[in-house]
Amino acid sequence: MSQERLKIVAGNWKMHKTYQEGRDLAASIVEKLTPTQTMVVLCPPFIHLKGISTIINDITHLELGAQNCHFAEQGAYTGEVSAPMLRSVGCRWVILGHSERREYFGEDEALLAKKVDAALAHELRPIFCCGEKLEVREAGKHVELVQQQLQGALFHLSAEQFGRVVIAYEPVWAIGTGQTATPGQAQEMHAAIRQMVADKYGSEVADGLSILYGGSVKPANAKELFARPDVDGGLIGGASLKADDFVAIVNAF
Ligand code: PGA
């Protein structure tokens, strides 16, 4: 049940860009991208998804993702968006458990486990975010915390289900701060994550897992990060809002 370990660069636009600005950004990325084996995923706000799907249509290795989804298929959940809805506009990926969702919207592992299940049930691949705050790292508990996050939200999955998951390690102290983790810090955590997955699901599943780094990735530091053996790509926030920067990061492989 081995699977190919994908190289992935995903752009998390967060709550940026009006509809037309978003379409323009997507069109500009399409224009600048050269053929690549790296899977490129654009994660704009929900309401941009359909309009951007028609721009990236038919371009191989360029796919759409959402930044969140609800755990239920449908129902009385005012203001929420479900996994089947995302599939219906061409999404193939969904970011789950981003630290901003955890911090501002109270998302925890129990809720995220349900969201992961919903995504997988509707053929969306979760990009599951994990990572520690500064005080946790300073206390030397960062690996332990990430282990708890994976255990709580992912390790109920079967090996087959887990094979569809991508993990993004995003130390909270590095997100939007300009303070990137060093390639050594990223590699150390990514290797620890791969080991946790190997212990749980075996080495074949662990070898096939893509582990992305996120937190102030820029064209200037991407190459060094992506050169590390367990860093399979990046989840890019700020730098994904500029086509030139984002494409330069894709080309850093
Ligand atoms: P950043 O955000 O690249 O702006 O640090 C990364 C993220 O939050 O996914």
Boltz pocket constraint, residues with backbone or C-beta under 6 A from the ligand:
constraints:
  - pocket:
      binder: B
      contacts: [[A, 12], [A, 170], [A, 174], [A, 175], [A, 176], [A, 177], [A, 178], [A, 214], [A, 215], [A, 216], [A, 217], [A, 235], [A, 236], [A, 237], [A, 238], [A, 239]]
      max_distance: 6.0
